Each structure stands twice: as C-alpha cells, then as structure tokens.
Amino acid sequence: MAANFRTLEITVISAENLQLDRKPIKTNASVTVRTDTNSQFRTTDRDTEGGAYPRWNEKLVLDLPTHSKSITVEVQCKTAYGVRTFGTATVPASDFVGAYVPEGYPHFLSYRLRDYKGERNGVINISVRMKVPEMYVCASSTTSSHSRMGFPAAGNHSFGGGVAIGVPVWYGAYQKNY
C-alpha cells in the first residue's frame, strides 16, 4: 500500500536582516512551517536574543501529502499589538524531492522573505530532509562499521543480509551500474 504523505524533517536554522516597518526587529521572532494545503503546521520557539539575525537551529517534523507542491515558511514577531507575520517564503517541493541528492540527505536552502506587500524582507535559512521509511535503510554496527542503504531483496537472505545495493560508476560520458 502506498503512503499518502512523506515525512519531512525541517531544521529552521536562522534568518538574516529581518525588519518590521523598515526597522530591524529586536527580539521574539519565531517561524511557522505549513503545507500548501494548510492541513498541518509546526512553529519554533521564539528567539529572544538574535534581533534582526535570529538563530533557532530547531527541528520540525511535518507530514507532507504526496500531492503537495510546496511548503510555506512564515517568520513572525511578537509585538505590542500581537503576533505579526513580516516575512513569507514558498518552498517548492521540487527543491527537496528527487533531483540528484538521494532521499534522506539534507538539502540546505536559503530563501528571500517577502512581506505582505511583496517587498523583500530578509532571508531564511533552512535544511529539509525527507525521512526514508525504515524498510529501505539497513544500518548494522554488528556486521560492519559502514552503514548501508538499499532495498529489501526477495528470496534467499543468506548472502549480504538481504539488501541489494547499486553503486553508480562513471566512465567518461557513460554511466554503468555494477
């Protein structure tokens, strides 16, 4: 049965040059990450020391539906008038799904934040890693010091622990899989 979602680990690292009403913010910035369907969201703790350059280094786990095209990152600040969103970035799913990096590897991404008028308002730095289902990862410290990644092999499990591994080898302009 196919899963209807992918589990993402989004590490909100930091932000740069954040402003509220054209003045650098002082404290209390937080980040909310949500899916494009708005069915799920997670929020970081407030950074009370970073000012216009806050740091969170906080990991948020979010289930992204397979039909989702993006996630939204919103940076908010607590003010005397309540919580205000002063920067938003839309992260296309194609930036962290597929491409040349295998599933399970982190993608370090930086995006320009835009305020409610669409004007530039800082940069957000995040890391996104798609969690790989347990059945596709085999790491054994008892058989070797190297971790292995592969797919379960059907049939006889007496050779290599039942994991099929393909290693791409490049020869000039041709690629061969051995």
Disulfide bonds with the S-S distance in Angstrom:
none
